[in-house]
Every structure is written in C-alpha cells, then in structure tokens.
Amino acid sequence: MIYKSGSDKVYVFEDVLSSLECKKYSKMINDIGYQEQPLRWEHRIKDVSKDKIVNTIKNFLNKKLNIKLKLSNAEIQNWHVNTESPLHVHNHKEKGRKNTIHNSLLYLNDDYKGGEFVTKHGIIIKPKRGMLTFFNGQKVYHGVRRVFENDRKTIIFWWSN
C-alpha cells in the first residue's frame, strides 16, 4: 500500500514480521514506561546493524520496490510513554547520516496509545505489529505523536542507495 499526500509518499507493508519475531526483538530493549522527561537516546536504543533482520528487510524491500539498498544503521528504539518526535528530515549534517536517503520503520508492538507516525502533509499511520514503512527520510518531514500508554518499540533502518 502507498500513502500519498502532497509531496509525501510512504510505502506500507503489513505482516512483514511474525508476532513471535516481533516479541523476540521487542524483548531486546528494556521497557521504560512513563518518564517526566524523555530519557537520553543511549538509554532508549540498541544497535542491531549486524543482526540478520537487516538482510531480511533489505532483501524484502529490494524485491518489492526494485531498488538496491545499503544499510547505514539499524537500531531498536523505545518511544517510552510521554515521548514524541516533532516533524523532521534526516540530512547530511546529522552525525553518521552522511549517505542516508531512505528510512524504514518496523513496528514491534501495537499495544500502546498514541505514537502515530505522521508527515508534514497529513499522512497519519497507526502502526500495527509487524508493519514496515519505507520513505525518503531526506524529503518527507515525519514525526511521532506523543505516546500516552505503554512503550512503542520499533526497529528503524537508515538506508543509502
């Protein structure tokens, strides 16, 4: 499925990862719960760039979209209760993102409230466990609505061509 609004385009693939696989990756990062202030990133992420999930997702996207992706980085992220992300893009000025063009998010759970994926031009996606998104992270302004209940866990992939 493709979501389009204005210049925003986000590809969405459902059931890319099984519930069992999602649970396995979800357990690789701690639950945090409500915090008055967002914890620092080093307490909310786990690098999985060398995990087999990278090749699984890369091969899936390369086949589905007829592209040749190279991984820049992959990490499990915990958007704990009371966190959100304003609209942003990833550009060459970000540390470690010099060659990053595309982003993918693989949703590991859907038992939280809030936490919708949003874009500047009005795309709103309520993630489902096992869902994968793909978009141009340099051009599509995207963010995360505030998480109100239960932690939102994803694997984010930064891709270059």
NUKEDREN-957159 format. One record per atom (N, C-alpha, C): x, y, z; atom name; residue in one letter. Coordinates in steps of 0.2 Angstrom, whole numbers, plus 5000, padded with zeros to 4 digits. Example, Ala and Ser with C-alpha at 12.3 -4.5 7.8 and 13.67 -1.06 7.14 Angstrom:
2
SITE/x/y/z/atome/residu
SITE/5066/4972/5039/N/A
SITE/5062/4978/5039/CA/A
SITE/5066/4984/5039/C/A
SITE/5064/4989/5035/N/S
SITE/5068/4995/5036/CA/S
SITE/5064/5000/5039/C/S
//
This chain:
161
SITE/x/y/z/atome/residu
SITE/5004/4994/5000/N/M
SITE/5000/5000/5000/CA/M
SITE/5004/5006/5000/C/M
SITE/5002/5011/4997/N/I
SITE/5006/5018/4996/CA/I
SITE/5001/5023/4999/C/I
SITE/5004/5027/5004/N/Y
SITE/5000/5033/5006/CA/Y
SITE/5004/5039/5003/C/Y
SITE/4999/5043/5000/N/K
SITE/5002/5049/4997/CA/K
SITE/4998/5055/4999/C/K
SITE/5001/5061/5001/N/S
SITE/4998/5067/5002/CA/S
SITE/5003/5072/5001/C/S
SITE/5001/5077/4996/N/G
SITE/5006/5082/4994/CA/G
SITE/5012/5079/4991/C/G
SITE/5017/5081/4993/N/S
SITE/5024/5078/4991/CA/S
SITE/5026/5072/4995/C/S
SITE/5022/5070/5000/N/D
SITE/5024/5064/5004/CA/D
SITE/5022/5058/5001/C/D
SITE/5026/5053/5002/N/K
SITE/5024/5046/4999/CA/K
SITE/5028/5041/5004/C/K
SITE/5023/5037/5007/N/V
SITE/5026/5032/5012/CA/V
SITE/5023/5025/5010/C/V
SITE/5027/5020/5009/N/Y
SITE/5025/5013/5007/CA/Y
SITE/5024/5010/5014/C/Y
SITE/5019/5006/5014/N/V
SITE/5017/5002/5020/CA/V
SITE/5016/4995/5018/C/V
SITE/5019/4990/5022/N/F
SITE/5019/4983/5021/CA/F
SITE/5017/4980/5027/C/F
SITE/5011/4976/5027/N/E
SITE/5009/4973/5033/CA/E
SITE/5011/4966/5034/C/E
SITE/5012/4964/5040/N/D
SITE/5014/4957/5042/CA/D
SITE/5020/4955/5039/C/D
SITE/5025/4959/5039/N/V
SITE/5032/4958/5037/CA/V
SITE/5036/4953/5042/C/V
SITE/5034/4954/5048/N/L
SITE/5037/4950/5053/CA/L
SITE/5032/4947/5057/C/L
SITE/5033/4941/5059/N/S
SITE/5028/4937/5063/CA/S
SITE/5027/4940/5070/C/S
SITE/5022/4938/5074/N/S
SITE/5021/4941/5081/CA/S
SITE/5027/4938/5085/C/S
SITE/5029/4932/5084/N/L
SITE/5034/4929/5088/CA/L
SITE/5041/4932/5087/C/L
SITE/5042/4934/5080/N/E
SITE/5048/4938/5079/CA/E
SITE/5048/4945/5082/C/E
SITE/5042/4948/5082/N/C
SITE/5042/4955/5085/CA/C
SITE/5043/4954/5092/C/C
SITE/5040/4949/5096/N/K
SITE/5041/4949/5103/CA/K
SITE/5049/4948/5104/C/K
SITE/5052/4944/5100/N/K
SITE/5059/4942/5101/CA/K
SITE/5063/4949/5101/C/K
SITE/5062/4953/5096/N/Y
SITE/5066/4959/5095/CA/Y
SITE/5063/4964/5100/C/Y
SITE/5057/4964/5102/N/S
SITE/5054/4969/5107/CA/S
SITE/5058/4968/5114/C/S
SITE/5059/4961/5116/N/K
SITE/5062/4960/5122/CA/K
SITE/5070/4962/5122/C/K
SITE/5073/4963/5116/N/M
SITE/5080/4965/5116/CA/M
SITE/5081/4972/5119/C/M
SITE/5076/4976/5120/N/I
SITE/5076/4983/5123/CA/I
SITE/5072/4983/5129/C/I
SITE/5074/4986/5134/N/N
SITE/5070/4987/5140/CA/N
SITE/5064/4991/5140/C/N
SITE/5059/4989/5144/N/D
SITE/5053/4993/5144/CA/D
SITE/5055/4999/5149/C/D
SITE/5052/5005/5148/N/I
SITE/5054/5010/5152/CA/I
SITE/5048/5013/5155/C/I
SITE/5042/5014/5152/N/G
SITE/5036/5017/5155/CA/G
SITE/5036/5024/5155/C/G
SITE/5032/5027/5159/N/Y
SITE/5031/5034/5159/CA/Y
SITE/5038/5038/5163/C/Y
SITE/5040/5043/5160/N/Q
SITE/5045/5047/5162/CA/Q
SITE/5043/5054/5161/C/Q
SITE/5045/5058/5166/N/E
SITE/5043/5066/5166/CA/E
SITE/5046/5069/5160/C/E
SITE/5053/5067/5158/N/Q
SITE/5056/5069/5153/CA/Q
SITE/5059/5063/5149/C/Q
SITE/5059/5064/5142/N/P
SITE/5062/5058/5138/CA/P
SITE/5069/5056/5140/C/P
SITE/5070/5050/5141/N/L
SITE/5077/5048/5143/CA/L
SITE/5081/5049/5137/C/L
SITE/5088/5050/5138/N/R
SITE/5093/5051/5133/CA/R
SITE/5093/5045/5128/C/R
SITE/5095/5046/5122/N/W
SITE/5094/5041/5117/CA/W
SITE/5098/5035/5119/C/W
SITE/5104/5035/5122/N/E
SITE/5108/5030/5123/CA/E
SITE/5105/5025/5128/C/E
SITE/5099/5027/5132/N/H
SITE/5095/5023/5136/CA/H
SITE/5089/5020/5132/C/H
SITE/5088/5022/5126/N/R
SITE/5082/5020/5123/CA/R
SITE/5083/5016/5116/C/R
SITE/5089/5015/5115/N/I
SITE/5091/5012/5108/CA/I
SITE/5096/5006/5109/C/I
SITE/5095/5001/5104/N/K
SITE/5100/4996/5104/CA/K
SITE/5102/4995/5097/C/K
SITE/5108/4995/5095/N/D
SITE/5111/4994/5088/CA/D
SITE/5110/4987/5086/C/D
SITE/5106/4986/5081/N/V
SITE/5105/4979/5078/CA/V
SITE/5108/4979/5070/C/V
SITE/5113/4983/5069/N/S
SITE/5115/4984/5062/CA/S
SITE/5118/4977/5059/C/S
SITE/5121/4973/5064/N/K
SITE/5124/4967/5062/CA/K
SITE/5119/4961/5063/C/K
SITE/5113/4962/5065/N/D
SITE/5108/4957/5066/CA/D
SITE/5105/4954/5059/C/D
SITE/5103/4948/5059/N/K
SITE/5100/4945/5052/CA/K
SITE/5094/4949/5050/C/K
SITE/5091/4952/5054/N/I
SITE/5085/4956/5052/CA/I
SITE/5086/4961/5047/C/I
SITE/5092/4964/5047/N/V
SITE/5094/4969/5042/CA/V
SITE/5094/4966/5035/C/V
SITE/5097/4960/5034/N/N
SITE/5096/4957/5027/CA/N
SITE/5089/4955/5025/C/N
SITE/5086/4952/5030/N/T
SITE/5079/4950/5029/CA/T
SITE/5075/4956/5026/C/T
SITE/5075/4962/5029/N/I
SITE/5071/4968/5027/CA/I
SITE/5074/4971/5021/C/I
SITE/5081/4971/5020/N/K
SITE/5084/4974/5014/CA/K
SITE/5082/4970/5008/C/K
SITE/5082/4963/5009/N/N
SITE/5080/4959/5003/CA/N
SITE/5073/4960/5001/C/N
SITE/5069/4960/5007/N/F
SITE/5061/4961/5006/CA/F
SITE/5060/4968/5002/C/F
SITE/5063/4973/5004/N/L
SITE/5062/4980/5001/CA/L
SITE/5065/4980/4994/C/L
SITE/5071/4977/4993/N/N
SITE/5074/4977/4986/CA/N
SITE/5070/4974/4981/C/N
SITE/5067/4968/4983/N/K
SITE/5062/4964/4979/CA/K
SITE/5056/4968/4978/C/K
SITE/5053/4970/4983/N/K
SITE/5046/4974/4982/CA/K
SITE/5046/4980/4978/C/K
SITE/5052/4984/4979/N/L
SITE/5052/4991/4976/CA/L
SITE/5057/4991/4971/C/L
SITE/5060/4986/4969/N/N
SITE/5065/4985/4964/CA/N
SITE/5071/4991/4964/C/N
SITE/5074/4991/4970/N/I
SITE/5079/4995/4972/CA/I
SITE/5085/4991/4975/C/I
SITE/5091/4995/4976/N/K
SITE/5097/4992/4979/CA/K
SITE/5099/4996/4985/C/K
SITE/5097/4994/4991/N/L
SITE/5098/4997/4997/CA/L
SITE/5104/4995/5000/C/L
SITE/5108/5000/5003/N/K
SITE/5113/4998/5008/CA/K
SITE/5112/5001/5015/C/K
SITE/5113/4997/5020/N/L
SITE/5112/4999/5026/CA/L
SITE/5117/5004/5029/C/L
SITE/5115/5010/5032/N/S
SITE/5119/5014/5035/CA/S
SITE/5119/5013/5043/C/S
SITE/5113/5011/5045/N/N
SITE/5112/5009/5053/CA/N
SITE/5105/5006/5054/C/N
SITE/5105/5002/5059/N/A
SITE/5098/5000/5061/CA/A
SITE/5099/4999/5069/C/A
SITE/5093/5001/5072/N/E
SITE/5093/5001/5079/CA/E
SITE/5086/5000/5081/C/E
SITE/5085/4996/5087/N/I
SITE/5078/4996/5090/CA/I
SITE/5078/5002/5094/C/I
SITE/5072/5005/5094/N/Q
SITE/5071/5011/5098/CA/Q
SITE/5065/5010/5102/C/Q
SITE/5065/5013/5108/N/N
SITE/5059/5013/5113/CA/N
SITE/5057/5020/5113/C/N
SITE/5051/5021/5111/N/W
SITE/5047/5028/5112/CA/W
SITE/5043/5027/5118/C/W
SITE/5046/5028/5124/N/H
SITE/5043/5027/5130/CA/H
SITE/5037/5032/5131/C/H
SITE/5033/5030/5136/N/V
SITE/5027/5034/5137/CA/V
SITE/5029/5041/5139/C/V
SITE/5026/5046/5136/N/N
SITE/5027/5053/5136/CA/N
SITE/5033/5056/5132/C/N
SITE/5034/5052/5126/N/T
SITE/5039/5054/5121/CA/T
SITE/5035/5055/5115/C/T
SITE/5038/5060/5111/N/E
SITE/5036/5061/5104/CA/E
SITE/5042/5064/5100/C/E
SITE/5041/5065/5094/N/S
SITE/5046/5067/5089/CA/S
SITE/5042/5073/5085/C/S
SITE/5045/5079/5085/N/P
SITE/5042/5084/5080/CA/P
SITE/5044/5082/5073/C/P
SITE/5041/5085/5068/N/L
SITE/5042/5084/5061/CA/L
SITE/5049/5085/5060/C/L
SITE/5053/5081/5056/N/H
SITE/5060/5082/5054/CA/H
SITE/5061/5078/5048/C/H
SITE/5067/5080/5045/N/V
SITE/5070/5075/5040/CA/V
SITE/5077/5074/5042/C/V
SITE/5080/5069/5039/N/H
SITE/5087/5067/5040/CA/H
SITE/5091/5070/5035/C/H
SITE/5096/5074/5037/N/N
SITE/5100/5077/5031/CA/N
SITE/5108/5075/5033/C/N
SITE/5112/5077/5028/N/H
SITE/5119/5076/5028/CA/H
SITE/5123/5079/5034/C/H
SITE/5119/5084/5038/N/K
SITE/5123/5087/5043/CA/K
SITE/5122/5082/5050/C/K
SITE/5118/5078/5050/N/E
SITE/5117/5073/5056/CA/E
SITE/5123/5069/5056/C/E
SITE/5126/5068/5062/N/K
SITE/5131/5063/5063/CA/K
SITE/5130/5056/5061/C/K
SITE/5134/5053/5056/N/G
SITE/5133/5046/5054/CA/G
SITE/5127/5045/5049/C/G
SITE/5124/5051/5046/N/R
SITE/5119/5050/5042/CA/R
SITE/5121/5053/5035/C/R
SITE/5127/5054/5034/N/K
SITE/5130/5057/5028/CA/K
SITE/5127/5054/5021/C/K
SITE/5126/5048/5021/N/N
SITE/5124/5045/5014/CA/N
SITE/5117/5042/5015/C/N
SITE/5113/5044/5021/N/T
SITE/5107/5041/5022/CA/T
SITE/5102/5045/5017/C/T
SITE/5098/5041/5014/N/I
SITE/5092/5043/5010/CA/I
SITE/5085/5041/5012/C/I
SITE/5085/5035/5013/N/H
SITE/5078/5032/5015/CA/H
SITE/5078/5029/5022/C/H
SITE/5072/5029/5025/N/N
SITE/5071/5026/5031/CA/N
SITE/5065/5021/5031/C/N
SITE/5066/5016/5035/N/S
SITE/5061/5011/5036/CA/S
SITE/5060/5010/5044/C/S
SITE/5053/5009/5046/N/L
SITE/5052/5008/5052/CA/L
SITE/5048/5001/5053/C/L
SITE/5050/4997/5057/N/L
SITE/5047/4990/5058/CA/L
SITE/5044/4990/5065/C/L
SITE/5038/4990/5065/N/Y
SITE/5034/4991/5072/CA/Y
SITE/5034/4984/5075/C/Y
SITE/5036/4984/5081/N/L
SITE/5037/4978/5085/CA/L
SITE/5031/4977/5090/C/L
SITE/5027/4982/5091/N/N
SITE/5021/4981/5095/CA/N
SITE/5016/4986/5093/C/N
SITE/5010/4985/5095/N/D
SITE/5004/4990/5094/CA/D
SITE/4999/4990/5100/C/D
SITE/5002/4989/5106/N/D
SITE/4998/4989/5112/CA/D
SITE/4999/4995/5116/C/D
SITE/5001/5001/5112/N/Y
SITE/5002/5007/5115/CA/Y
SITE/4996/5012/5113/C/Y
SITE/4995/5018/5116/N/K
SITE/4991/5023/5114/CA/K
SITE/4995/5029/5112/C/K
SITE/4992/5032/5106/N/G
SITE/4996/5037/5104/CA/G
SITE/5001/5034/5099/C/G
SITE/5007/5038/5098/N/G
SITE/5013/5036/5095/CA/G
SITE/5012/5035/5087/C/G
SITE/5007/5038/5084/N/E
SITE/5006/5038/5077/CA/E
SITE/5012/5041/5073/C/E
SITE/5013/5038/5067/N/F
SITE/5018/5040/5063/CA/F
SITE/5014/5046/5059/C/F
SITE/5017/5052/5058/N/V
SITE/5014/5057/5054/CA/V
SITE/5019/5061/5050/C/V
SITE/5016/5064/5044/N/T
SITE/5020/5068/5040/CA/T
SITE/5018/5075/5039/C/T
SITE/5022/5079/5037/N/K
SITE/5020/5086/5036/CA/K
SITE/5014/5087/5032/C/K
SITE/5013/5083/5027/N/H
SITE/5007/5084/5023/CA/H
SITE/5001/5080/5024/C/H
SITE/5001/5078/5031/N/G
SITE/4994/5075/5033/CA/G
SITE/4994/5067/5033/C/G
SITE/4999/5063/5031/N/I
SITE/4998/5056/5032/CA/I
SITE/4999/5054/5039/C/I
SITE/4994/5050/5042/N/I
SITE/4994/5048/5049/CA/I
SITE/4993/5040/5048/C/I
SITE/4998/5037/5051/N/I
SITE/4998/5030/5051/CA/I
SITE/4998/5027/5058/C/I
SITE/4993/5023/5060/N/K
SITE/4993/5020/5067/CA/K
SITE/4996/5013/5066/C/K
SITE/5002/5012/5068/N/P
SITE/5006/5006/5067/CA/P
SITE/5003/5000/5069/C/P
SITE/5004/4995/5066/N/K
SITE/5002/4988/5068/CA/K
SITE/5008/4984/5069/C/K
SITE/5008/4979/5074/N/R
SITE/5014/4975/5075/CA/R
SITE/5015/4971/5068/C/R
SITE/5022/4971/5066/N/G
SITE/5024/4968/5060/CA/G
SITE/5024/4972/5054/C/G
SITE/5021/4978/5055/N/M
SITE/5021/4983/5049/CA/M
SITE/5028/4986/5048/C/M
SITE/5029/4987/5041/N/L
SITE/5035/4990/5039/CA/L
SITE/5034/4996/5035/C/L
SITE/5037/5002/5036/N/T
SITE/5036/5008/5032/CA/T
SITE/5042/5009/5028/C/T
SITE/5042/5013/5023/N/F
SITE/5048/5015/5019/CA/F
SITE/5046/5021/5016/C/F
SITE/5051/5026/5016/N/F
SITE/5050/5033/5014/CA/F
SITE/5057/5036/5013/C/F
SITE/5057/5042/5009/N/N
SITE/5063/5046/5008/CA/N
SITE/5064/5050/5015/C/N
SITE/5068/5049/5019/N/G
SITE/5069/5052/5025/CA/G
SITE/5072/5059/5024/C/G
SITE/5075/5060/5018/N/Q
SITE/5078/5067/5017/CA/Q
SITE/5073/5072/5015/C/Q
SITE/5067/5069/5012/N/K
SITE/5062/5074/5009/CA/K
SITE/5056/5074/5013/C/K
SITE/5054/5068/5016/N/V
SITE/5047/5068/5019/CA/V
SITE/5048/5070/5026/C/V
SITE/5045/5076/5028/N/Y
SITE/5045/5078/5035/CA/Y
SITE/5041/5073/5039/C/Y
SITE/5044/5070/5044/N/H
SITE/5040/5064/5048/CA/H
SITE/5041/5065/5055/C/H
SITE/5037/5062/5059/N/G
SITE/5037/5063/5066/CA/G
SITE/5033/5057/5070/C/G
SITE/5033/5057/5076/N/V
SITE/5029/5053/5080/CA/V
SITE/5025/5057/5085/C/V
SITE/5018/5055/5085/N/R
SITE/5014/5059/5090/CA/R
SITE/5016/5056/5097/C/R
SITE/5014/5060/5102/N/R
SITE/5016/5058/5109/CA/R
SITE/5013/5051/5111/C/R
SITE/5017/5047/5114/N/V
SITE/5015/5040/5117/CA/V
SITE/5011/5042/5124/C/V
SITE/5005/5039/5125/N/F
SITE/5002/5040/5131/CA/F
SITE/5001/5034/5135/C/F
SITE/5002/5028/5133/N/E
SITE/5001/5022/5137/CA/E
SITE/5005/5016/5133/C/E
SITE/5009/5013/5137/N/N
SITE/5014/5008/5135/CA/N
SITE/5019/5010/5130/C/N
SITE/5025/5007/5130/N/D
SITE/5030/5009/5126/CA/D
SITE/5029/5007/5119/C/D
SITE/5031/5011/5114/N/R
SITE/5031/5010/5107/CA/R
SITE/5038/5008/5105/C/R
SITE/5038/5002/5102/N/K
SITE/5045/4999/5100/CA/K
SITE/5045/4998/5093/C/K
SITE/5051/5000/5090/N/T
SITE/5052/4999/5083/CA/T
SITE/5059/4997/5081/C/T
SITE/5060/4995/5075/N/I
SITE/5067/4995/5073/CA/I
SITE/5067/5000/5067/C/I
SITE/5072/5004/5067/N/I
SITE/5072/5009/5062/CA/I
SITE/5079/5008/5058/C/I
SITE/5078/5008/5052/N/F
SITE/5083/5007/5047/CA/F
SITE/5085/5013/5043/C/F
SITE/5091/5015/5043/N/W
SITE/5093/5021/5038/CA/W
SITE/5097/5018/5032/C/W
SITE/5094/5019/5026/N/W
SITE/5097/5016/5020/CA/W
SITE/5100/5021/5016/C/W
SITE/5105/5019/5012/N/S
SITE/5108/5023/5006/CA/S
SITE/5107/5019/5000/C/S
SITE/5108/5022/4994/N/N
SITE/5107/5018/4988/CA/N
SITE/5114/5016/4986/C/N
//
